[in-house]
Every structure is written in structure tokens, then in C-alpha cells.
Amino acid sequence: MWLILKTPYPVLQHNNAKKEELHLRAEGLKILGEIFQEFFLECEWECSTTSLGTKKLRKSD
């Protein structure tokens, strides 16, 4: 997850976009980040470690 946070986002660096538009784009990225963070936190609780030490997602019905 850390690598994602350090990545520059081209949609926030368009020189021809208005300041208001860039602000809305940043808000959208923030919302997407919150959604992904929530998903990964849920996966942490639902994942089990296999014998190889890798994570395996269990289906929760």
C-alpha cells in the first residue's frame, strides 16, 4: 500500500485544468483510497496463511 501512496497521480498535475476541477479530482481519489483501504482491512480479517506463507482469501457467504 505504501507504494501507491508515493505514486504521483497525473490527473492532479494537468496544467490546463481549473483549480476547482483539480480539487474535485483529489476528493475522488481520496474517496477511492478510503474504499480500497476498507476492502484491504476486511481482507486482513478474512485471509488465512497457507503453508507457503502466502495469503489466501476465503469466501465469506
Backbone hydrogen bonds in HBPLUS format (Angstrom, degrees):
<---DONOR---> <-ACCEPTOR-->    atom                        ^
c    i                          cat <-CA-CA->   ^        H-A-AA   ^      H-
h    n   atom  resd res      DA  || num        DHA   H-A  angle D-A-AA Bond
n    s   type  num  typ     dist DA aas  dist angle  dist       angle   num
A0004-ILE N   A0001-MET O   3.11 MM   3  5.34 125.7  2.41 101.9 115.3     1
A0005-LEU N   A0001-MET O   3.29 MM   4  6.69 151.7  2.37 148.8 156.2     2
A0006-LYS N   A0002-TRP O   3.20 MM   4  6.51 139.5  2.38 145.0 155.6     3
A0007-THR N   A0004-ILE O   3.30 MM   3  5.30 153.0  2.37 100.1 107.9     4
A0012-LEU N   A0009-TYR O   3.01 MM   3  5.73 161.1  2.04 121.9 127.8     5
A0013-GLN N   A0010-PRO O   2.96 MM   3  5.10 163.5  1.99 110.9 116.0     6
A0017-ALA N   A0014-HIS O   3.46 MM   3  5.64 167.2  2.48 105.7 109.3     7
A0021-GLU N   A0018-LYS O   3.09 MM   3  5.21 118.0  2.49  97.7 112.5     8
A0022-LEU N   A0018-LYS O   3.00 MM   4  6.36 158.2  2.05 154.9 161.0     9
A0023-HIS N   A0019-LYS O   2.97 MM   4  6.20 150.4  2.06 144.6 153.0    10
A0024-LEU N   A0020-GLU O   3.01 MM   4  6.32 154.5  2.07 145.0 151.2    11
A0025-ARG N   A0021-GLU O   2.94 MM   4  6.22 154.0  2.01 147.9 155.4    12
A0026-ALA N   A0022-LEU O   2.93 MM   4  6.16 155.9  1.99 145.8 152.2    13
A0027-GLU N   A0023-HIS O   2.96 MM   4  6.25 154.8  2.02 147.6 154.5    14
A0028-GLY N   A0024-LEU O   2.95 MM   4  6.20 153.3  2.03 144.8 151.9    15
A0029-LEU N   A0025-ARG O   2.93 MM   4  6.27 155.5  1.99 150.5 156.8    16
A0030-LYS N   A0026-ALA O   2.94 MM   4  6.18 150.7  2.03 145.4 153.9    17
A0031-ILE N   A0027-GLU O   2.97 MM   4  6.27 156.3  2.03 149.0 154.7    18
A0032-LEU N   A0028-GLY O   2.95 MM   4  6.22 163.4  1.98 150.7 155.2    19
A0033-GLY N   A0029-LEU O   2.88 MM   4  6.06 155.1  1.95 144.8 152.0    20
A0034-GLU N   A0030-LYS O   2.99 MM   4  6.29 151.6  2.07 147.0 154.2    21
A0035-ILE N   A0031-ILE O   3.00 MM   4  6.32 154.7  2.07 150.3 157.2    22
A0036-PHE N   A0032-LEU O   2.93 MM   4  6.21 167.9  1.95 156.8 159.2    23
A0037-GLN N   A0033-GLY O   2.86 MM   4  5.97 156.6  1.91 146.1 153.4    24
A0038-GLU N   A0034-GLU O   2.98 MM   4  6.11 159.8  2.02 144.8 149.8    25
A0039-PHE N   A0035-ILE O   2.99 MM   4  6.25 157.9  2.04 149.0 155.3    26
A0040-PHE N   A0036-PHE O   2.90 MM   4  6.14 164.6  1.93 154.6 157.8    27
A0041-LEU N   A0037-GLN O   2.96 MM   4  6.15 151.5  2.04 147.6 155.5    28
A0042-GLU N   A0038-GLU O   3.02 MM   4  6.27 153.7  2.09 146.3 153.1    29
A0043-CYS N   A0039-PHE O   2.93 MM   4  6.24 153.6  2.00 147.5 155.4    30
A0044-GLU N   A0040-PHE O   3.01 MM   4  6.24 146.4  2.13 141.4 149.5    31
A0045-TRP N   A0042-GLU O   3.13 MM   3  5.37 124.3  2.46 100.7 113.6    32
A0046-GLU N   A0042-GLU O   3.14 MM   4  6.41 142.5  2.29 143.3 154.2    33
A0046-GLU N   A0043-CYS O   3.08 MM   3  4.94 121.4  2.44  92.3 107.6    34
A0047-CYS N   A0043-CYS O   2.80 MM   4  5.67 122.5  2.14 152.1 162.2    35
A0048-SER N   A0056-LYS O   3.21 MM   8  5.66 163.0  2.24 148.9 151.7    36
A0056-LYS N   A0048-SER O   3.13 MM   8  5.66 151.0  2.22 153.6 162.5    37
A0050-THR N   A0054-THR O   3.08 MM   4  5.68 169.1  2.09 161.7 164.9    38
A0053-GLY N   A0050-THR O   2.99 MM   3  5.33 162.1  2.03 112.4 118.1    39
